[in-house]
Amino acid sequence: MNETEFNQVADGVLNHLADVIDDVLGDRIDVELHAGILTMDLENGGQYVINKHGPNKEIWLSSPVSGAAHFKQIDGVWTSTRDSERELMGVLSKELGLNL
């Protein structure tokens, strides 16, 4: 995947996440997507930050629940670079109580 393809795919993922999370949890989470960085502020003061990292072609997650993680697209799935059993959508679904 070249950089242009990565940016298109990663932007699509970030837009999808922002839309779904805002639609379902918008009354409990402040969701903002700006310049490739998705920020979600929780009522309890916790914050999620999800951004694309072009040089590594990864999506990075900072979670108040599970900490920091990097995800690389493998066979169409954003998979953790440290634990192939963890997927971005699965982590967020579990932590936010959503079906992404």
Gaussian input, Z-matrix of N, CA and C with variables (Angstrom, degrees):
# hf/3-21g

backbone

0 1
 N
 C     1     B1
 C     2     B2     1     A1
 N     3     B3     2     A2     1     D1
 C     4     B4     3     A3     2     D2
 C     5     B5     4     A4     3     D3
 N     6     B6     5     A5     4     D4
 C     7     B7     6     A6     5     D5
 C     8     B8     7     A7     6     D6
 N     9     B9     8     A8     7     D7
 C    10    B10     9     A9     8     D8
 C    11    B11    10    A10     9     D9
 N    12    B12    11    A11    10    D10
 C    13    B13    12    A12    11    D11
 C    14    B14    13    A13    12    D12
 N    15    B15    14    A14    13    D13
 C    16    B16    15    A15    14    D14
 C    17    B17    16    A16    15    D15
 N    18    B18    17    A17    16    D16
 C    19    B19    18    A18    17    D17
 C    20    B20    19    A19    18    D18
 N    21    B21    20    A20    19    D19
 C    22    B22    21    A21    20    D20
 C    23    B23    22    A22    21    D21
 N    24    B24    23    A23    22    D22
 C    25    B25    24    A24    23    D23
 C    26    B26    25    A25    24    D24
 N    27    B27    26    A26    25    D25
 C    28    B28    27    A27    26    D26
 C    29    B29    28    A28    27    D27
 N    30    B30    29    A29    28    D28
 C    31    B31    30    A30    29    D29
 C    32    B32    31    A31    30    D30
 N    33    B33    32    A32    31    D31
 C    34    B34    33    A33    32    D32
 C    35    B35    34    A34    33    D33
 N    36    B36    35    A35    34    D34
 C    37    B37    36    A36    35    D35
 C    38    B38    37    A37    36    D36
 N    39    B39    38    A38    37    D37
 C    40    B40    39    A39    38    D38
 C    41    B41    40    A40    39    D39
 N    42    B42    41    A41    40    D40
 C    43    B43    42    A42    41    D41
 C    44    B44    43    A43    42    D42
 N    45    B45    44    A44    43    D43
 C    46    B46    45    A45    44    D44
 C    47    B47    46    A46    45    D45
 N    48    B48    47    A47    46    D46
 C    49    B49    48    A48    47    D47
 C    50    B50    49    A49    48    D48
 N    51    B51    50    A50    49    D49
 C    52    B52    51    A51    50    D50
 C    53    B53    52    A52    51    D51
 N    54    B54    53    A53    52    D52
 C    55    B55    54    A54    53    D53
 C    56    B56    55    A55    54    D54
 N    57    B57    56    A56    55    D55
 C    58    B58    57    A57    56    D56
 C    59    B59    58    A58    57    D57
 N    60    B60    59    A59    58    D58
 C    61    B61    60    A60    59    D59
 C    62    B62    61    A61    60    D60
 N    63    B63    62    A62    61    D61
 C    64    B64    63    A63    62    D62
 C    65    B65    64    A64    63    D63
 N    66    B66    65    A65    64    D64
 C    67    B67    66    A66    65    D65
 C    68    B68    67    A67    66    D66
 N    69    B69    68    A68    67    D67
 C    70    B70    69    A69    68    D68
 C    71    B71    70    A70    69    D69
 N    72    B72    71    A71    70    D70
 C    73    B73    72    A72    71    D71
 C    74    B74    73    A73    72    D72
 N    75    B75    74    A74    73    D73
 C    76    B76    75    A75    74    D74
 C    77    B77    76    A76    75    D75
 N    78    B78    77    A77    76    D76
 C    79    B79    78    A78    77    D77
 C    80    B80    79    A79    78    D78
 N    81    B81    80    A80    79    D79
 C    82    B82    81    A81    80    D80
 C    83    B83    82    A82    81    D81
 N    84    B84    83    A83    82    D82
 C    85    B85    84    A84    83    D83
 C    86    B86    85    A85    84    D84
 N    87    B87    86    A86    85    D85
 C    88    B88    87    A87    86    D86
 C    89    B89    88    A88    87    D87
 N    90    B90    89    A89    88    D88
 C    91    B91    90    A90    89    D89
 C    92    B92    91    A91    90    D90
 N    93    B93    92    A92    91    D91
 C    94    B94    93    A93    92    D92
 C    95    B95    94    A94    93    D93
 N    96    B96    95    A95    94    D94
 C    97    B97    96    A96    95    D95
 C    98    B98    97    A97    96    D96
 N    99    B99    98    A98    97    D97
 C   100   B100    99    A99    98    D98
 C   101   B101   100   A100    99    D99
 N   102   B102   101   A101   100   D100
 C   103   B103   102   A102   101   D101
 C   104   B104   103   A103   102   D102
 N   105   B105   104   A104   103   D103
 C   106   B106   105   A105   104   D104
 C   107   B107   106   A106   105   D105
 N   108   B108   107   A107   106   D106
 C   109   B109   108   A108   107   D107
 C   110   B110   109   A109   108   D108
 N   111   B111   110   A110   109   D109
 C   112   B112   111   A111   110   D110
 C   113   B113   112   A112   111   D111
 N   114   B114   113   A113   112   D112
 C   115   B115   114   A114   113   D113
 C   116   B116   115   A115   114   D114
 N   117   B117   116   A116   115   D115
 C   118   B118   117   A117   116   D116
 C   119   B119   118   A118   117   D117
 N   120   B120   119   A119   118   D118
 C   121   B121   120   A120   119   D119
 C   122   B122   121   A121   120   D120
 N   123   B123   122   A122   121   D121
 C   124   B124   123   A123   122   D122
 C   125   B125   124   A124   123   D123
 N   126   B126   125   A125   124   D124
 C   127   B127   126   A126   125   D125
 C   128   B128   127   A127   126   D126
 N   129   B129   128   A128   127   D127
 C   130   B130   129   A129   128   D128
 C   131   B131   130   A130   129   D129
 N   132   B132   131   A131   130   D130
 C   133   B133   132   A132   131   D131
 C   134   B134   133   A133   132   D132
 N   135   B135   134   A134   133   D133
 C   136   B136   135   A135   134   D134
 C   137   B137   136   A136   135   D135
 N   138   B138   137   A137   136   D136
 C   139   B139   138   A138   137   D137
 C   140   B140   139   A139   138   D138
 N   141   B141   140   A140   139   D139
 C   142   B142   141   A141   140   D140
 C   143   B143   142   A142   141   D141
 N   144   B144   143   A143   142   D142
 C   145   B145   144   A144   143   D143
 C   146   B146   145   A145   144   D144
 N   147   B147   146   A146   145   D145
 C   148   B148   147   A147   146   D146
 C   149   B149   148   A148   147   D147
 N   150   B150   149   A149   148   D148
 C   151   B151   150   A150   149   D149
 C   152   B152   151   A151   150   D150
 N   153   B153   152   A152   151   D151
 C   154   B154   153   A153   152   D152
 C   155   B155   154   A154   153   D153
 N   156   B156   155   A155   154   D154
 C   157   B157   156   A156   155   D155
 C   158   B158   157   A157   156   D156
 N   159   B159   158   A158   157   D157
 C   160   B160   159   A159   158   D158
 C   161   B161   160   A160   159   D159
 N   162   B162   161   A161   160   D160
 C   163   B163   162   A162   161   D161
 C   164   B164   163   A163   162   D162
 N   165   B165   164   A164   163   D163
 C   166   B166   165   A165   164   D164
 C   167   B167   166   A166   165   D165
 N   168   B168   167   A167   166   D166
 C   169   B169   168   A168   167   D167
 C   170   B170   169   A169   168   D168
 N   171   B171   170   A170   169   D169
 C   172   B172   171   A171   170   D170
 C   173   B173   172   A172   171   D171
 N   174   B174   173   A173   172   D172
 C   175   B175   174   A174   173   D173
 C   176   B176   175   A175   174   D174
 N   177   B177   176   A176   175   D175
 C   178   B178   177   A177   176   D176
 C   179   B179   178   A178   177   D177
 N   180   B180   179   A179   178   D178
 C   181   B181   180   A180   179   D179
 C   182   B182   181   A181   180   D180
 N   183   B183   182   A182   181   D181
 C   184   B184   183   A183   182   D182
 C   185   B185   184   A184   183   D183
 N   186   B186   185   A185   184   D184
 C   187   B187   186   A186   185   D185
 C   188   B188   187   A187   186   D186
 N   189   B189   188   A188   187   D187
 C   190   B190   189   A189   188   D188
 C   191   B191   190   A190   189   D189
 N   192   B192   191   A191   190   D190
 C   193   B193   192   A192   191   D191
 C   194   B194   193   A193   192   D192
 N   195   B195   194   A194   193   D193
 C   196   B196   195   A195   194   D194
 C   197   B197   196   A196   195   D195
 N   198   B198   197   A197   196   D196
 C   199   B199   198   A198   197   D197
 C   200   B200   199   A199   198   D198
 N   201   B201   200   A200   199   D199
 C   202   B202   201   A201   200   D200
 C   203   B203   202   A202   201   D201
 N   204   B204   203   A203   202   D202
 C   205   B205   204   A204   203   D203
 C   206   B206   205   A205   204   D204
 N   207   B207   206   A206   205   D205
 C   208   B208   207   A207   206   D206
 C   209   B209   208   A208   207   D207
 N   210   B210   209   A209   208   D208
 C   211   B211   210   A210   209   D209
 C   212   B212   211   A211   210   D210
 N   213   B213   212   A212   211   D211
 C   214   B214   213   A213   212   D212
 C   215   B215   214   A214   213   D213
 N   216   B216   215   A215   214   D214
 C   217   B217   216   A216   215   D215
 C   218   B218   217   A217   216   D216
 N   219   B219   218   A218   217   D217
 C   220   B220   219   A219   218   D218
 C   221   B221   220   A220   219   D219
 N   222   B222   221   A221   220   D220
 C   223   B223   222   A222   221   D221
 C   224   B224   223   A223   222   D222
 N   225   B225   224   A224   223   D223
 C   226   B226   225   A225   224   D224
 C   227   B227   226   A226   225   D225
 N   228   B228   227   A227   226   D226
 C   229   B229   228   A228   227   D227
 C   230   B230   229   A229   228   D228
 N   231   B231   230   A230   229   D229
 C   232   B232   231   A231   230   D230
 C   233   B233   232   A232   231   D231
 N   234   B234   233   A233   232   D232
 C   235   B235   234   A234   233   D233
 C   236   B236   235   A235   234   D234
 N   237   B237   236   A236   235   D235
 C   238   B238   237   A237   236   D236
 C   239   B239   238   A238   237   D237
 N   240   B240   239   A239   238   D238
 C   241   B241   240   A240   239   D239
 C   242   B242   241   A241   240   D240
 N   243   B243   242   A242   241   D241
 C   244   B244   243   A243   242   D242
 C   245   B245   244   A244   243   D243
 N   246   B246   245   A245   244   D244
 C   247   B247   246   A246   245   D245
 C   248   B248   247   A247   246   D246
 N   249   B249   248   A248   247   D247
 C   250   B250   249   A249   248   D248
 C   251   B251   250   A250   249   D249
 N   252   B252   251   A251   250   D250
 C   253   B253   252   A252   251   D251
 C   254   B254   253   A253   252   D252
 N   255   B255   254   A254   253   D253
 C   256   B256   255   A255   254   D254
 C   257   B257   256   A256   255   D255
 N   258   B258   257   A257   256   D256
 C   259   B259   258   A258   257   D257
 C   260   B260   259   A259   258   D258
 N   261   B261   260   A260   259   D259
 C   262   B262   261   A261   260   D260
 C   263   B263   262   A262   261   D261
 N   264   B264   263   A263   262   D262
 C   265   B265   264   A264   263   D263
 C   266   B266   265   A265   264   D264
 N   267   B267   266   A266   265   D265
 C   268   B268   267   A267   266   D266
 C   269   B269   268   A268   267   D267
 N   270   B270   269   A269   268   D268
 C   271   B271   270   A270   269   D269
 C   272   B272   271   A271   270   D270
 N   273   B273   272   A272   271   D271
 C   274   B274   273   A273   272   D272
 C   275   B275   274   A274   273   D273
 N   276   B276   275   A275   274   D274
 C   277   B277   276   A276   275   D275
 C   278   B278   277   A277   276   D276
 N   279   B279   278   A278   277   D277
 C   280   B280   279   A279   278   D278
 C   281   B281   280   A280   279   D279
 N   282   B282   281   A281   280   D280
 C   283   B283   282   A282   281   D281
 C   284   B284   283   A283   282   D282
 N   285   B285   284   A284   283   D283
 C   286   B286   285   A285   284   D284
 C   287   B287   286   A286   285   D285
 N   288   B288   287   A287   286   D286
 C   289   B289   288   A288   287   D287
 C   290   B290   289   A289   288   D288
 N   291   B291   290   A290   289   D289
 C   292   B292   291   A291   290   D290
 C   293   B293   292   A292   291   D291
 N   294   B294   293   A293   292   D292
 C   295   B295   294   A294   293   D293
 C   296   B296   295   A295   294   D294
 N   297   B297   296   A296   295   D295
 C   298   B298   297   A297   296   D296
 C   299   B299   298   A298   297   D297

   B1=1.4474
   B2=1.5289
   B3=1.3185
   B4=1.4643
   B5=1.5352
   B6=1.3275
   B7=1.4649
   B8=1.5251
   B9=1.3318
   B10=1.4640
   B11=1.5257
   B12=1.3247
   B13=1.4746
   B14=1.5210
   B15=1.3315
   B16=1.4594
   B17=1.5231
   B18=1.3266
   B19=1.4658
   B20=1.5204
   B21=1.3162
   B22=1.4651
   B23=1.5261
   B24=1.3248
   B25=1.4673
   B26=1.5288
   B27=1.3293
   B28=1.4696
   B29=1.5266
   B30=1.3405
   B31=1.4656
   B32=1.5246
   B33=1.3194
   B34=1.4653
   B35=1.5191
   B36=1.3253
   B37=1.4688
   B38=1.5241
   B39=1.3235
   B40=1.4580
   B41=1.5290
   B42=1.3268
   B43=1.4690
   B44=1.5210
   B45=1.3338
   B46=1.4650
   B47=1.5282
   B48=1.3164
   B49=1.4608
   B50=1.5269
   B51=1.3192
   B52=1.4714
   B53=1.5198
   B54=1.3308
   B55=1.4623
   B56=1.5225
   B57=1.3240
   B58=1.4717
   B59=1.5190
   B60=1.3168
   B61=1.4615
   B62=1.5287
   B63=1.3183
   B64=1.4631
   B65=1.5269
   B66=1.3306
   B67=1.4709
   B68=1.5272
   B69=1.3294
   B70=1.4635
   B71=1.5252
   B72=1.3187
   B73=1.4677
   B74=1.5220
   B75=1.3151
   B76=1.4614
   B77=1.5078
   B78=1.3337
   B79=1.4614
   B80=1.5309
   B81=1.3438
   B82=1.4731
   B83=1.5257
   B84=1.3384
   B85=1.4583
   B86=1.5233
   B87=1.3226
   B88=1.4660
   B89=1.5241
   B90=1.3287
   B91=1.4571
   B92=1.5257
   B93=1.3369
   B94=1.4602
   B95=1.5256
   B96=1.3238
   B97=1.4634
   B98=1.5155
   B99=1.3314
   B100=1.4665
   B101=1.5249
   B102=1.3294
   B103=1.4720
   B104=1.5287
   B105=1.3285
   B106=1.4626
   B107=1.5081
   B108=1.3296
   B109=1.4662
   B110=1.5215
   B111=1.3175
   B112=1.4562
   B113=1.5214
   B114=1.3270
   B115=1.4558
   B116=1.5144
   B117=1.3239
   B118=1.4597
   B119=1.5200
   B120=1.3163
   B121=1.4554
   B122=1.5217
   B123=1.3223
   B124=1.4596
   B125=1.5211
   B126=1.3168
   B127=1.4703
   B128=1.5202
   B129=1.3375
   B130=1.4613
   B131=1.5254
   B132=1.3423
   B133=1.4595
   B134=1.5148
   B135=1.3292
   B136=1.4584
   B137=1.5202
   B138=1.3171
   B139=1.4538
   B140=1.5265
   B141=1.3276
   B142=1.4601
   B143=1.5144
   B144=1.3228
   B145=1.4537
   B146=1.5226
   B147=1.3222
   B148=1.4632
   B149=1.5204
   B150=1.3154
   B151=1.4604
   B152=1.5193
   B153=1.3213
   B154=1.4576
   B155=1.5227
   B156=1.3151
   B157=1.4579
   B158=1.5232
   B159=1.3322
   B160=1.4553
   B161=1.5139
   B162=1.3462
   B163=1.4621
   B164=1.5261
   B165=1.3308
   B166=1.4711
   B167=1.5235
   B168=1.3395
   B169=1.4704
   B170=1.5341
   B171=1.3277
   B172=1.4572
   B173=1.5237
   B174=1.3191
   B175=1.4517
   B176=1.5238
   B177=1.3141
   B178=1.4584
   B179=1.5242
   B180=1.3152
   B181=1.4589
   B182=1.5190
   B183=1.3176
   B184=1.4559
   B185=1.5229
   B186=1.3310
   B187=1.4629
   B188=1.5241
   B189=1.3418
   B190=1.4590
   B191=1.5294
   B192=1.3301
   B193=1.4567
   B194=1.5297
   B195=1.3209
   B196=1.4680
   B197=1.5254
   B198=1.3167
   B199=1.4610
   B200=1.5180
   B201=1.3097
   B202=1.4606
   B203=1.5238
   B204=1.3387
   B205=1.4643
   B206=1.5195
   B207=1.3146
   B208=1.4624
   B209=1.5198
   B210=1.3385
   B211=1.4596
   B212=1.5228
   B213=1.3230
   B214=1.4572
   B215=1.5256
   B216=1.3301
   B217=1.4596
   B218=1.5265
   B219=1.3298
   B220=1.4591
   B221=1.5183
   B222=1.3178
   B223=1.4692
   B224=1.5266
   B225=1.3343
   B226=1.4545
   B227=1.5180
   B228=1.3337
   B229=1.4672
   B230=1.5282
   B231=1.3346
   B232=1.4631
   B233=1.5230
   B234=1.3328
   B235=1.4591
   B236=1.5264
   B237=1.3317
   B238=1.4540
   B239=1.5270
   B240=1.3219
   B241=1.4656
   B242=1.5225
   B243=1.3223
   B244=1.4675
   B245=1.5162
   B246=1.3248
   B247=1.4666
   B248=1.5192
   B249=1.3142
   B250=1.4655
   B251=1.5278
   B252=1.3149
   B253=1.4645
   B254=1.5265
   B255=1.3262
   B256=1.4656
   B257=1.5182
   B258=1.3243
   B259=1.4544
   B260=1.5264
   B261=1.3184
   B262=1.4663
   B263=1.5229
   B264=1.3178
   B265=1.4685
   B266=1.5261
   B267=1.3107
   B268=1.4609
   B269=1.5135
   B270=1.3253
   B271=1.4723
   B272=1.5220
   B273=1.3389
   B274=1.4678
   B275=1.5273
   B276=1.3244
   B277=1.4751
   B278=1.5224
   B279=1.3181
   B280=1.4644
   B281=1.5357
   B282=1.3200
   B283=1.4571
   B284=1.5179
   B285=1.3452
   B286=1.4680
   B287=1.5243
   B288=1.3264
   B289=1.4580
   B290=1.5128
   B291=1.3232
   B292=1.4688
   B293=1.5112
   B294=1.3224
   B295=1.4624
   B296=1.5179
   B297=1.3323
   B298=1.4617
   B299=1.5162
   A1=107.45
   A2=115.82
   A3=118.55
   A4=109.55
   A5=116.28
   A6=120.40
   A7=112.82
   A8=116.79
   A9=120.51
   A10=110.59
   A11=116.67
   A12=120.65
   A13=110.45
   A14=116.57
   A15=119.80
   A16=110.89
   A17=116.81
   A18=120.31
   A19=111.60
   A20=118.22
   A21=120.93
   A22=110.86
   A23=116.52
   A24=120.44
   A25=110.22
   A26=117.11
   A27=120.85
   A28=111.20
   A29=117.14
   A30=119.64
   A31=110.65
   A32=117.14
   A33=120.76
   A34=111.87
   A35=116.71
   A36=121.18
   A37=110.10
   A38=116.99
   A39=120.19
   A40=111.64
   A41=117.49
   A42=120.95
   A43=111.23
   A44=116.73
   A45=121.00
   A46=110.43
   A47=116.48
   A48=120.05
   A49=111.11
   A50=116.83
   A51=120.27
   A52=111.12
   A53=116.92
   A54=120.84
   A55=111.75
   A56=117.14
   A57=120.80
   A58=110.93
   A59=116.74
   A60=119.86
   A61=110.78
   A62=117.54
   A63=120.34
   A64=110.78
   A65=117.33
   A66=120.54
   A67=112.01
   A68=116.76
   A69=120.43
   A70=112.44
   A71=117.27
   A72=120.27
   A73=113.78
   A74=117.03
   A75=121.56
   A76=115.38
   A77=117.28
   A78=119.49
   A79=112.09
   A80=116.99
   A81=121.19
   A82=113.42
   A83=116.71
   A84=121.31
   A85=108.77
   A86=115.89
   A87=121.15
   A88=106.99
   A89=117.04
   A90=123.00
   A91=109.20
   A92=116.39
   A93=120.78
   A94=109.38
   A95=115.77
   A96=122.36
   A97=107.80
   A98=115.69
   A99=120.31
   A100=109.19
   A101=115.45
   A102=122.74
   A103=112.47
   A104=116.48
   A105=119.99
   A106=115.18
   A107=116.88
   A108=121.23
   A109=108.60
   A110=115.65
   A111=122.73
   A112=108.22
   A113=115.93
   A114=121.85
   A115=108.60
   A116=115.64
   A117=121.19
   A118=108.23
   A119=115.27
   A120=121.46
   A121=109.23
   A122=116.19
   A123=122.32
   A124=110.65
   A125=115.48
   A126=120.98
   A127=112.26
   A128=116.93
   A129=121.19
   A130=113.29
   A131=116.38
   A132=120.20
   A133=114.16
   A134=117.73
   A135=120.91
   A136=110.97
   A137=115.98
   A138=119.76
   A139=111.05
   A140=114.95
   A141=122.54
   A142=107.80
   A143=116.62
   A144=122.00
   A145=106.81
   A146=115.72
   A147=121.56
   A148=106.81
   A149=115.89
   A150=119.16
   A151=110.98
   A152=114.26
   A153=119.54
   A154=108.32
   A155=114.95
   A156=121.32
   A157=107.46
   A158=115.24
   A159=122.82
   A160=116.44
   A161=119.17
   A162=118.62
   A163=113.77
   A164=117.13
   A165=121.02
   A166=112.80
   A167=116.17
   A168=121.89
   A169=110.53
   A170=113.98
   A171=121.77
   A172=110.24
   A173=115.12
   A174=122.43
   A175=106.00
   A176=115.03
   A177=120.84
   A178=109.73
   A179=115.39
   A180=122.98
   A181=109.36
   A182=115.49
   A183=121.84
   A184=105.48
   A185=115.93
   A186=121.75
   A187=110.26
   A188=117.48
   A189=119.80
   A190=112.05
   A191=116.50
   A192=121.41
   A193=111.32
   A194=116.72
   A195=120.66
   A196=114.60
   A197=118.02
   A198=120.36
   A199=112.27
   A200=115.82
   A201=122.03
   A202=111.42
   A203=115.00
   A204=120.28
   A205=109.28
   A206=115.07
   A207=121.89
   A208=107.95
   A209=116.05
   A210=121.56
   A211=109.67
   A212=115.71
   A213=122.95
   A214=107.04
   A215=116.35
   A216=119.10
   A217=109.72
   A218=115.27
   A219=122.66
   A220=106.88
   A221=116.17
   A222=121.96
   A223=111.44
   A224=116.09
   A225=121.11
   A226=115.58
   A227=117.54
   A228=121.98
   A229=108.74
   A230=116.67
   A231=120.63
   A232=108.03
   A233=115.02
   A234=123.71
   A235=110.37
   A236=116.08
   A237=121.33
   A238=110.52
   A239=115.31
   A240=120.30
   A241=111.51
   A242=117.75
   A243=121.58
   A244=113.81
   A245=116.83
   A246=121.20
   A247=108.17
   A248=116.65
   A249=120.91
   A250=113.46
   A251=117.48
   A252=121.48
   A253=111.97
   A254=117.14
   A255=121.56
   A256=110.05
   A257=115.45
   A258=121.83
   A259=108.57
   A260=116.14
   A261=121.34
   A262=111.92
   A263=117.07
   A264=119.95
   A265=111.32
   A266=117.15
   A267=120.84
   A268=112.04
   A269=116.18
   A270=120.40
   A271=110.05
   A272=115.96
   A273=119.39
   A274=112.14
   A275=116.47
   A276=119.95
   A277=110.72
   A278=116.12
   A279=120.52
   A280=111.42
   A281=116.49
   A282=119.49
   A283=113.21
   A284=116.98
   A285=120.11
   A286=112.94
   A287=117.36
   A288=120.54
   A289=112.46
   A290=116.93
   A291=122.70
   A292=110.62
   A293=115.04
   A294=121.63
   A295=107.29
   A296=116.30
   A297=120.71
   A298=110.94
   D1=126.63
   D2=177.79
   D3=-83.81
   D4=176.54
   D5=-174.34
   D6=-64.80
   D7=-38.29
   D8=178.48
   D9=-63.11
   D10=-45.91
   D11=178.35
   D12=-62.56
   D13=-43.45
   D14=178.67
   D15=-58.03
   D16=-47.89
   D17=-178.95
   D18=-60.92
   D19=-40.00
   D20=178.72
   D21=-64.99
   D22=-45.99
   D23=-178.75
   D24=-67.21
   D25=-47.81
   D26=-178.33
   D27=-63.32
   D28=-41.12
   D29=176.75
   D30=-61.94
   D31=-38.83
   D32=177.17
   D33=-61.80
   D34=-41.92
   D35=178.71
   D36=-64.50
   D37=-47.69
   D38=-179.20
   D39=-63.19
   D40=-41.38
   D41=177.02
   D42=-63.07
   D43=-43.64
   D44=178.68
   D45=-60.58
   D46=-48.70
   D47=179.91
   D48=-59.92
   D49=-46.43
   D50=-179.58
   D51=-59.71
   D52=-44.71
   D53=-178.61
   D54=-64.74
   D55=-49.74
   D56=-176.31
   D57=-65.90
   D58=-47.06
   D59=-177.53
   D60=-65.31
   D61=-40.84
   D62=178.34
   D63=-66.36
   D64=-41.43
   D65=179.26
   D66=-62.84
   D67=-43.33
   D68=-173.69
   D69=-88.48
   D70=-39.98
   D71=-173.37
   D72=-117.70
   D73=13.58
   D74=-175.34
   D75=-57.52
   D76=-24.26
   D77=178.32
   D78=-80.23
   D79=-11.92
   D80=-178.97
   D81=-119.17
   D82=-15.66
   D83=-177.67
   D84=-131.92
   D85=132.16
   D86=174.95
   D87=-87.15
   D88=114.08
   D89=-175.13
   D90=-108.79
   D91=128.50
   D92=178.01
   D93=-139.42
   D94=129.07
   D95=175.23
   D96=-116.78
   D97=119.15
   D98=-179.07
   D99=-147.59
   D100=125.81
   D101=174.89
   D102=54.93
   D103=40.72
   D104=176.87
   D105=79.47
   D106=13.12
   D107=178.10
   D108=-123.88
   D109=120.08
   D110=177.53
   D111=-99.26
   D112=119.77
   D113=179.54
   D114=-116.67
   D115=133.75
   D116=178.36
   D117=-129.59
   D118=113.76
   D119=179.41
   D120=-97.29
   D121=125.59
   D122=-178.69
   D123=-90.07
   D124=158.07
   D125=179.15
   D126=-59.28
   D127=-33.31
   D128=-176.90
   D129=-82.07
   D130=3.84
   D131=178.83
   D132=97.54
   D133=-11.26
   D134=177.21
   D135=-70.50
   D136=159.51
   D137=-178.98
   D138=-143.16
   D139=135.45
   D140=169.95
   D141=-100.85
   D142=139.66
   D143=171.82
   D144=-130.70
   D145=125.45
   D146=179.04
   D147=-127.14
   D148=125.89
   D149=-179.75
   D150=-143.50
   D151=159.50
   D152=176.31
   D153=-89.97
   D154=145.06
   D155=178.18
   D156=-123.92
   D157=95.14
   D158=-173.71
   D159=-56.83
   D160=-46.05
   D161=-177.14
   D162=-56.77
   D163=-35.86
   D164=179.85
   D165=-99.01
   D166=-3.50
   D167=-175.60
   D168=52.71
   D169=51.43
   D170=-179.06
   D171=-127.93
   D172=160.15
   D173=167.72
   D174=-108.92
   D175=128.15
   D176=-178.17
   D177=-104.44
   D178=140.17
   D179=-179.64
   D180=-123.38
   D181=131.71
   D182=168.16
   D183=-116.98
   D184=116.96
   D185=-174.84
   D186=-119.63
   D187=138.42
   D188=175.39
   D189=-72.31
   D190=-10.62
   D191=-179.15
   D192=-98.42
   D193=-53.84
   D194=-173.18
   D195=-107.70
   D196=-2.45
   D197=178.26
   D198=87.16
   D199=-154.05
   D200=-175.99
   D201=-92.81
   D202=144.00
   D203=177.23
   D204=-154.40
   D205=152.49
   D206=177.21
   D207=-117.39
   D208=140.17
   D209=-177.41
   D210=-127.34
   D211=134.23
   D212=179.64
   D213=-119.57
   D214=143.15
   D215=-179.65
   D216=-75.77
   D217=120.47
   D218=177.79
   D219=-127.99
   D220=117.77
   D221=-178.02
   D222=51.55
   D223=41.32
   D224=175.90
   D225=81.35
   D226=3.46
   D227=-178.04
   D228=-119.64
   D229=132.39
   D230=177.99
   D231=-79.03
   D232=103.20
   D233=-171.52
   D234=-110.84
   D235=141.27
   D236=179.73
   D237=-58.52
   D238=139.26
   D239=178.16
   D240=-76.24
   D241=-11.91
   D242=-178.98
   D243=-109.74
   D244=-23.25
   D245=-177.13
   D246=-143.96
   D247=102.64
   D248=-174.71
   D249=-65.19
   D250=-7.85
   D251=176.82
   D252=-84.45
   D253=-15.33
   D254=-178.50
   D255=-98.30
   D256=130.86
   D257=177.43
   D258=-121.52
   D259=145.83
   D260=-176.93
   D261=-53.30
   D262=-51.05
   D263=-176.99
   D264=-64.90
   D265=-36.00
   D266=178.44
   D267=-66.91
   D268=-42.96
   D269=178.90
   D270=-61.26
   D271=-49.67
   D272=-178.73
   D273=-66.19
   D274=-40.21
   D275=178.51
   D276=-58.48
   D277=-46.45
   D278=-178.67
   D279=-66.40
   D280=-46.53
   D281=-175.72
   D282=-70.88
   D283=-33.17
   D284=-177.99
   D285=-98.22
   D286=-7.08
   D287=-178.94
   D288=71.12
   D289=37.79
   D290=-178.50
   D291=-119.92
   D292=167.52
   D293=170.66
   D294=-112.31
   D295=96.54
   D296=-176.95
   D297=-95.75

